[in-house]
Amino acid sequence: MRRPSWPLGSPLTLAALLTTFVVGCDDTPAPSVDAGGLADVETPVDLGPSVDVGVDAGRAPYDAGPSPVCGLAPRFGALVPRGAGYTTLEPGSLAPHRLGFLVAWRESAPRLMGGDAGPLRRDAMVFAAVGTDGTVVRGRTEVYESAAANTDVTTPVVLGRADGSAAMLFNETLASPGAREFRTDLRGAAISADAVAGAVRTVAAQHGEPFAAALPDGTPWVLTSRITETLDGGLVIARPTSFRLSAGLERVPEAGVDLTGIVPLEAESVLVSPAPSGAGLVYRLGPDVRLTRFDNTGAIDLRVRTVREVGAPTLEAAAVLGDSAVMAYTDTVNGMVTVNVVVIADKGGLVLRRELERFEGSQGRVAVTHAHGGAAVVWTRGSGDNAVLRGVVVQPDGVLRGAPRELLRVPGAEGRIVARAEGRALRFAVRTRASDGVALGFGQLCLAE
């Protein structure tokens, strides 16, 4: 058994739980929760050695269909300033809503030493509603605030429902494993179709960070880790689990579906994405990448796809398509940032692994979202007034729909990007920094046909 290695009070992500927690004291998985006949896990499908078969020339075998009309006027700017008393913010997610879109983010202030109470940090979960024209419909709305000692929260996830309402989810962790007061809860709030937030409630006590996606019917589906026991010395026993959420944020099924055996202890870079037929889960396992699908009810497709020797050092973002998955990551070596894309197919192993761009810099961030023609991969390049958003659409067969290009100037943009496309209409949010302080930046544009 291994002891946890995260720092005091840091959020417990699914990957952290899976890589630092044991499944059981004898390392033997417990029986799975009944998932309607899908609890037993088959041997993962090995798709064989990786072969890069991506091409960018000639006629593509993939037919994306007619190009949809996009009438967005390109624009980018500070949408909402950070709240008073906060020094920074990090975008969490962007989701459809009756008023247009909801963008959710976390605001934070630096830690202060609280004496015997331990380190203090002020955090808030915030959202705003943005119209389809990119203007603010409902401004900064604070859903949650905490300045408690030894408390950490993750960035929020917001998911749109079919009726135009939404749900916000985040993890709140008190203290660290082994401490008497240790607690890590999945919390959330319902947001009405008029963008009015309900009270924050505990969705699942002793559960880790939510990795979530909206199923095709708009039902939120959540993958997280359930803490089953905390032992002396900070040793925690946890199990990956999934469930759907009702309109009242009740878990369905209440006990969740035990995914022990589906997601191994060594999983890294765990990502969840909506998919045309349900949802998808991708993660790294050493040099390999695995893809697991869930249907439109959240039930598991037992054919776990393993693509060997992909060799990606990390995965930052993913979009699971009909029969493939597009993933991206950035890497920095000797002052050079590289933006990289990986495409794996359900039946064809590694379709594409390539470097999209290389430039001078200290760090890069990339986002991937479903879009007309496959998945849009977008990233920021440069800093300050010279920052730009660049991108390219990658087809399910690994063909790039044109060369990576500049999409929009994004002065002051920095840090994480969250993006969402509908057809060719791309909207995104990112932190911006200017002389008047930190704000949430929002942009929109039309992707190339």
Secondary structure, 3 states (H helix, E strand, C coil): CCCCCCCCCCCCCHHHHHHHCECCCCCCCCCCCCCCCCCCCCCCEECCCCCCCCCCCCCCCCCCCCCCCCCCCCEEEEEEECCCCCCEEEEEEEEEECCEEEEEEEEECCCEECHHHCEECCEEEEEEEECCCCCEEEEEEEEEEECCECEEECCCEEEECCCCCEEEEEEEEECCCCCCCCEEEEEEEEECCCCCECCCEEEECCECCCEEEECCCCCEEEEEEEEEEECHHHCEEEEEEEEEECCCCCEEEEEEEECECCECCCCEEEEEEEECCEEEEEEEECCEEEEEEECCCCCECCCCEEECCCCCCCCCEEEECCCEEEEEEEEEECCEEEEEEEEEECCCEEEEEEEEEEEECCCCCEEEEEECCEEEEEEEECCHHHCEEEEEEECCCCCECCCCEEEEECCCEEEEEEEEEECCEEEEEEEEEECCEEEEEEEEEECCC
